[in-house]
Amino acid sequence: MTSDTAAPRAGAPFRVWADADCDLSLVRGRKVAVIGYGNQGRAHALNLRDSGVEVVAGVRAGSDKAAQAEADGVRALPTAEAARWADLVALLIPDEAQADVFAADIAPYLGDGDALLFGHGFAVHFGFIAPPPGVDVLLCAPKGPGRWLRANYEQGSGLACIVAAHQDASGTAFDLVLSYAAGIGGGRVGVMQTSFAEECVADLYGEQTVLCGGMVELVRAAWSILVEEGGVAPHMAYYDVVKEVKLIADLMFERGIAQMYEAISDTAEFGAYRTGPRIIGEDAKAAMRAALEDIRTGRFAEDWMEEARAGKPNFHATRAALKSHPIEGPAAALHDALKRD
C-alpha cells in the first residue's frame, strides 16, 4: 500500500510534528544500517546513535569511511553485511550510485517487515529503484547539509525535516518515519509531511533555478559586467555581488521577503523594485518553466544517469573549467585577507 497520495497538497491544512508527537521507541526498536558515511550518512548515524538507536555504517570495501566510522564509535560493515544485519536500511549514498548498490547489496536482504529509507526521492520517484512490496518505503530529508544536522544536534537543537511514507506495508510506516526524524533531531525543530514526488521535484527545481544554478550564474554574470564594464576592482565587485548574498539570504530566512525589505535602505528597496523584474523577466521565467518540465518528465534524471554511467566526462570538464573562471582569484584573495569575515 502506498501513502504518498495522502501527502498534503496546496491548500491543505499545514501541520508540523514535534518531538512530543513522535514515538522514539519505534526507531529504537529497530536495527538501523546507514548505507554511506558521507555528508548526510555520518550525521544520521551519529545522531541516531546518540538518540539510543542501534546503528551500523554500511560502507563499500576498501573505503576509508570505515576507519572514520570506527573512530567515531560507529561499527562499520561492508554494505551487504550491514543490509543483512538490519531491519531498517537508510540508503544515503549519492543518487547516481543508489540503483546499482541497491540491486547488488540491499535488495537480496530485504524481507517482509523491513523498512527502506531514503534522504531524497530521486531513485524511487524516477523508477531507478523499485522496492519490494513487503517493506515500508520511507523518506526523511533534513533541510540542510549533514554538518549542520550534526552540529545543531550536538547543540541541543536540530534541522527541520520533511518526511513521507511512499509504501506502507506495515500500516505504521508514517509513525516509523516520524520516529526516525526525531532520532536525528528533526522533532526538536519541526517535521513536515511531503511525498517522494513533491520532495524530489521541489528539491531539484530549487537547486537548479535558484540555489546552485540560477544564483551562481547570476553572480558570475553580475561580477563580470561590474568588473569589465563598470571598472570596479575585482575584490570590491566580489564583495558586493557574492559576499553580501549571505546577508540578504539570512534576512529572508529570519524575517521573510517582505520584512527583509524593511531591513535594507529605501534606496536598495527602490532599486530592487525597479530592476529585479527586468532581470527575471519573461525570458527567464520561460527558462524556469522549461527546467521544471525537464524535471517533471524525468528528462533531467535520465540525462544525469546517462552522464554518470559514462563516467561523468562533461560534469568533470565543467567543474575543472569553472575553477579557472576569473572570479575565483579575487574570491581566494579576499577570503585569505578577511579571515574573520
N, C-alpha and C positions, 0 to 999 in steps of 0.2 A: 504493500500500500504506500502511495506517495502522499506527502502532506505539503509539498511546495505550493500547491494550488491554494492552500489555506493562508499563505503569507499575505500580510497587509498590502493593499493596493492604494493608489492615490485616492484620497478622500475617506479612507477607512480610519477608525479611531486609532490614535497613536498611543502605544504603551511602551514603557521602559521597565525592564525587570531589574531588581537589585538583589543583593546577597540574601535578603530575607525571603525572597521569592524562589530561591534556588536551593535544592536539596543536595548539599555537597557530598552526602553519603553515597549517592549514586555513582559518582566517578571514583570515590574512594573504594568502592566495592569492585572496581574493575582493575585488570592488569593492562596498563597502557604502554604501547610501544610507539614512541615518537620517531618516525622514519625521517631522517635528515637532522643534522645537528648544526645547521647554519643559522642565518639571521633569525628566523622565526622558531625553528626547531629547538634551539638551545633555550630560548626564553620560555617556550611552552613546557619543556621538560623540567627546568629548574623551578618554575612557578608551581607546576603540578606537584613535584616532589615536596616543596616547602608547604604545600597545602595538604600533605598527608596522603598523597596518591602513590601507589606502587608503579614506578615508571622505569622503562629502559630506553636507551637510544639505539635505534637501528641504523647502522652505517655500512657503506659499501666496503668490501675487502680492500685493505691497503690504505684506507683513508686515514689522514692524521686527525680526523674528528673523533676517532675512538679514544685517542690519548687525551684529547681535550675534555671529552665527556667524563672519562675516568678521573681526571684531575679535578673536575667539578663535583665529583662524588655521585655521578650517574653511571650505572652499569651500562656498558656498550656491548652490543651483539651484532653479528652480521645481519643484514636486513631480513633475510628469510628466517633466520633463527628467532629474531625478535618478533616477527609476524606470527610464527608458530606458537610462541610463548603467550602472546597477548590475546585478550578478547575485545580490546578496543585499539585499533590501529589508526594513528594520526599521520597521514601522508603529507609531509611538509617539505618535500624536495621541489626543485623548480618545475614549473608547469610542463615544459617540453620533455622532461625525463620521466614524468609520472606513469605514463601508459606502459612503457617497457618494464619499469620496476614493478608495477602492479601485476602485470601478466606473469613475470618470472618469479617474483619473490613474495607476493602477498596473496594473490587470488587462490593459489593452491592450499592456503592455510586458513581461509575464511570459512566459517561454518555458521549454521543457523544460530541466532542469538548473539553473534558477534556484532561489533559496530565498526564502521569505517568513517573516519572524519577527515575533512579537507579544510585548508585555510583559504582556499579560493575555489570558485565554482567552475573554473575553466575546463578541466579534463572531463568532468561529468556532463556539464551543460552542452559541450560541443561533441560529446559522444566518443571521446578517445578512451574513456573507461566506462564499462557497463558493469556495475556491481551486481553480484548475485542477488536473487530475490529474498533470501532469508536473513539478510543483515540490515541493520539500521545504517542509513547513509546520512551523515551529518556535516554541517558547515559551521565553523567558528572562526571568524575573521576579526582579529583585533584591528582597530583603526589607527594603525601606526606601526613603525618598524619594531623589530624584535628588541633592539637595545632599549627602546623606550618602555616596551612592555615589561622587561625585566627590571629596569631602573625604577619605574613607578611602583612596581610590586614591592621592591625592597624598601621603598619609602613609605609603604603602607597604603598606597593608592593603586591605581591600575590604568588600563586603557578601556574605553568603551569598546564593546564587541557587537558584531552582528552575527546572528545565528539562524540556521534553518535545519529542518528535518526533511530531506528530499525523499527518503524512503523510510517508512515507519513499520518495520517488520514486527517489532516487539509490542507496539501500542504505547510505548513510553519514550519514544525517540526524542521528542522535544524536551521532555524533562531531563533526559540524559545530556543533551547538548547545553541546556541551561546550567547543569551541574558542572560540565567541563568548563564553560565560560567563567563560572565562579572560581573554579580551581586555578585558572590562570590570572585571576584578579579582575575580570571584567565586571563582576557584580558590585565591586566597590565604586564603580563609576556609573555603569548602566549597560544593559544588554537589550538589543533591539532585534525584532524578528524581520527576516527577509526571505528570499528564495535563492536557490542556486542561480537561476536565470537573472534575477534582478541584481544580485551582488556582482555577478560576472560582467554583465553589460555595463553597469554603472561604474565599476572599478576600471575596466579597460577604457571606457569613454573618458572618465576623469583624467586618467593618466595621459591619454593621447592628446586630448584637446586643450587641457589646461596644465596639469602638474608637471609632466615630463616632456611633453611635446610642444604644445602651443606656447606656454610661458617661456620655455627655453629659446624657441625660435624668435619670439617677440623680444626677449632680452638681447640676443645676439644682433638682431637687426637694428634695434634702438642704439646699442653701443656702437656699431659700425657707422651708422649715419651721424651720430653725435661726434665721433672722432674724425671721420673722413670728410664730412661736410660741415660740421659745426665748429671744428677747430678746437674742441675740448681735449684736454690732456687725457690719455687713456685711463690713468688711475682714477681721475676725477669722474670720468664717464662711468667707469665700473661702479663707483660708489653710488652714483645716482640711479643707475638702472638695474643694478644687481643687489648690492648690499641692503638698500632701503626696501627691497621687496619684502624682506622678513618683517620689517616694522609694520608695513601695511597689512601683511598677512596675519600678523599677531593681533592687530586691532580688529580685523574682520572676525578672527577666531574668537576673540574675547567678547566682542560687542555686537557683531553682526554688521552687515554692509551699511545700513542707514546710519548707525551710530558711529561707524568708522569715519564717515564724512564729517561728523560733528567734532572729531578729534584732530582734524587737519585744518590748515589755514583756509580761509574763504577763497584765496587765490587758487590754491590747489584744487579745491572743490569745484570752482567755476571752470577751471581748465579741464577737469575730468568730465564734466557735463558736456563741454563743447567738443572735446577731441575724442573721448572714448568711443562714441558711436561711429565716428569716422574711421577709426582703426578697426573696430569689429562691426563692419557694415554687412551688407547683404552677401557680398562675395565670401567673406569669412564665415558667415552663418551657413551658406551653402556648402562650404567645405566641411563644416562641423556636422551638418546633416549627413553628408556622404560618409564621414567617419563612423557615425552611428549605424548607418546601413551596412557598412563593411563588417562591423562587429556583430550586429544582429543576425546577419545572414550566414555568419561563420567564415566569410572570406578572409578576414584578418587571421583567424585561428588556423585556417588551412595554410595560408602563406607563412605564418610563423613556424608551424610544424614542418613544412617543407624546407624552410631555411635551416631549422635545427637538424633535420635529417641529413642535410648536405654538409653539416659541419659549421654552419653559421658564417660562410665566407663574407657576405655583404654586411652582416652585423659587425664582424670584427674589423672589416675595412673602414666602415663608417666611424666606428669608435676610435680607431687609430687616426683617421683624418681629422676628427674634431679635437683631438688632443693638441693639434698644431694650429688651431684657429687663433688668430691674433688676440682674442680676448683673454686667452689663458695666461699669457705673460704678465700683463698688469694684474690679473687675479692673484697669481702666485706672489708677486712682489708686494701687493697690498696686504695679503694675509700674513706674510712674514713681518712686514713693518708694523702692523697693528695686531699684535699677538693677543691682545685682550679684547678685541672688538668682534 
